[in-house]
């Protein structure tokens, strides 16, 4: 990851970010899910960070929901000239506190991400999901490199730059 010369952006819950320029995207997830998409041909990508799995009504379809956020990110990429056949995905997060009953919110979020990506025929390259831990994510949209730091204790300072 080229951390010295590129822009850094923190993707908050309920947001989507895409760039054709190399950008270091960061997020912190627990039960939320971050989906990182990278176009290996055009060397660009983005991330969405969602809280809930699926919007049931069209009027509720905002990036807070996985199905809407992933659709928005894919549309941004297509508008920039990306072809789905060149795009790969990483699914991150979907954790749950120990003792939470099945299926957990995190598991439902992961399933929503998988379903949305499979429906659009986007290859899921890797997943780092589940468990009772939080994850700090750094994704380089210029190279497609991804770093995941796992933590048992997400602090207030972890959420913002």
C-alpha positions as CSV (number, residue, x, y, z in Angstrom):
1,X,0.0,0.0,0.0
2,X,1.3,3.4,-0.9
3,X,0.3,5.3,2.2
4,X,2.4,8.4,1.6
5,X,1.1,10.0,-1.6
6,X,-2.6,9.2,-1.8
7,X,-5.8,10.6,-0.4
8,X,-7.3,8.9,2.6
9,X,-11.1,8.7,3.2
10,X,-13.0,7.2,6.1
11,X,-16.1,5.4,5.0
12,X,-18.7,5.8,7.7
13,X,-21.6,3.4,8.3
14,X,-24.3,4.0,5.7
15,X,-21.9,5.5,3.1
16,X,-20.5,4.5,-0.3
17,X,-17.2,5.8,-1.8
18,X,-15.8,5.2,-5.2
19,X,-12.7,6.7,-6.9
20,X,-10.9,6.3,-10.2
21,X,-7.8,7.7,-8.4
22,X,-5.8,5.8,-5.9
23,X,-7.4,6.4,-2.5
24,X,-6.8,4.7,0.8
25,X,-10.3,3.8,2.2
26,X,-10.7,3.1,5.8
27,X,-13.6,1.7,7.9
28,X,-14.2,0.0,11.2
29,X,-16.9,-2.7,11.3
30,X,-18.5,-5.0,13.9
31,X,-21.9,-6.4,12.8
32,X,-21.8,-4.0,9.9
33,X,-20.4,-5.2,6.6
34,X,-18.0,-3.4,4.3
35,X,-17.9,-4.6,0.7
36,X,-14.7,-3.5,-1.2
37,X,-14.9,-3.7,-5.0
38,X,-11.9,-3.4,-7.2
39,X,-11.6,-3.3,-11.0
40,X,-8.4,-5.1,-11.9
41,X,-8.4,-3.8,-15.4
42,X,-8.9,-0.1,-14.7
43,X,-7.2,-0.1,-11.3
44,X,-9.9,1.6,-9.4
45,X,-12.4,0.7,-6.7
46,X,-14.6,1.6,-3.8
47,X,-16.3,0.5,-0.6
48,X,-19.7,0.6,0.9
49,X,-20.3,0.2,4.6
50,X,-23.8,-0.9,5.5
51,X,-25.7,-1.4,8.8
52,X,-28.7,-3.4,7.8
53,X,-29.2,-6.2,5.2
54,X,-32.0,-5.3,2.9
55,X,-34.4,-2.4,2.3
56,X,-37.9,-3.8,1.9
57,X,-39.4,-0.7,0.3
58,X,-38.0,1.3,-2.6
59,X,-38.4,4.5,-0.6
60,X,-36.1,3.1,2.1
61,X,-33.3,2.1,-0.3
62,X,-30.4,4.1,1.0
63,X,-26.7,2.9,1.5
64,X,-27.6,2.1,5.1
65,X,-28.9,-1.2,3.6
66,X,-26.6,-3.7,1.9
67,X,-28.7,-4.3,-1.2
68,X,-29.0,-0.5,-1.9
69,X,-25.4,0.3,-1.0
70,X,-23.9,-2.5,-3.2
71,X,-26.1,-1.5,-6.1
72,X,-25.0,2.2,-5.7
73,X,-21.3,1.2,-5.7
74,X,-21.7,-1.0,-8.8
75,X,-23.6,1.8,-10.6
76,X,-20.8,4.2,-9.8
77,X,-18.2,1.8,-11.2
78,X,-20.2,1.1,-14.3
79,X,-20.7,4.8,-14.9
80,X,-16.9,5.2,-14.8
81,X,-16.5,2.5,-17.5
82,X,-15.9,-0.5,-15.3
83,X,-17.1,-3.9,-16.5
84,X,-18.5,-6.4,-13.9
85,X,-16.3,-9.1,-15.5
86,X,-13.2,-7.3,-14.3
87,X,-14.5,-6.5,-10.8
88,X,-13.7,-8.6,-7.7
89,X,-15.1,-8.2,-4.2
90,X,-14.1,-8.6,-0.6
91,X,-16.7,-9.0,2.2
92,X,-15.6,-7.9,5.6
93,X,-17.3,-7.7,9.0
94,X,-20.6,-9.3,10.1
95,X,-19.4,-10.0,13.6
96,X,-21.7,-10.6,16.6
97,X,-21.3,-10.4,20.4
98,X,-20.8,-13.8,22.0
99,X,-24.1,-15.3,23.0
100,X,-26.2,-13.5,20.3
101,X,-28.9,-15.8,18.9
102,X,-28.9,-17.1,15.4
103,X,-29.1,-15.7,12.8
104,X,-27.4,-12.6,14.0
105,X,-27.6,-9.2,12.3
106,X,-24.0,-9.7,11.2
107,X,-24.8,-13.0,9.5
108,X,-27.8,-11.5,7.8
109,X,-25.6,-8.6,6.6
110,X,-23.1,-11.1,5.2
111,X,-25.8,-13.1,3.4
112,X,-27.2,-9.9,1.9
113,X,-23.8,-9.0,0.5
114,X,-23.2,-12.4,-1.0
115,X,-26.6,-12.4,-2.5
116,X,-26.3,-8.9,-4.1
117,X,-22.8,-9.7,-5.5
118,X,-23.8,-13.2,-6.9
119,X,-27.0,-11.7,-8.4
120,X,-24.7,-9.3,-10.3
121,X,-22.2,-12.0,-11.2
122,X,-19.3,-10.3,-9.3
123,X,-16.6,-12.7,-8.1
124,X,-16.1,-12.7,-4.3
125,X,-12.4,-12.9,-4.0
126,X,-12.2,-13.1,-0.2
127,X,-14.2,-12.9,3.0
128,X,-13.1,-12.0,6.5
129,X,-16.4,-12.4,8.4
130,X,-18.1,-13.4,11.6
131,X,-16.9,-14.0,15.1
132,X,-17.1,-11.7,18.2
133,X,-14.4,-9.3,17.0
134,X,-14.3,-5.9,15.3
135,X,-12.2,-5.2,12.2
136,X,-10.3,-2.1,11.1
137,X,-10.0,-2.0,7.3
138,X,-7.6,-0.3,5.0
139,X,-8.3,-0.7,1.2
140,X,-6.1,0.8,-1.5
141,X,-8.3,1.5,-4.6
142,X,-5.3,1.9,-6.8
143,X,-3.8,-1.6,-6.2
144,X,-6.7,-3.6,-4.7
145,X,-4.6,-4.3,-1.6
146,X,-6.5,-4.8,1.6
147,X,-5.4,-4.9,5.2
148,X,-7.6,-6.1,8.0
149,X,-6.7,-5.6,11.7
150,X,-8.8,-7.6,14.1
151,X,-9.6,-6.2,17.5
152,X,-11.5,-7.3,20.6
153,X,-12.0,-3.7,21.7
154,X,-13.1,-1.1,19.3
155,X,-12.4,2.3,20.9
156,X,-14.1,5.6,20.1
157,X,-10.9,6.8,18.4
158,X,-11.0,3.9,15.9
159,X,-14.1,5.3,14.2
160,X,-12.7,8.5,12.8
161,X,-9.5,9.7,11.2
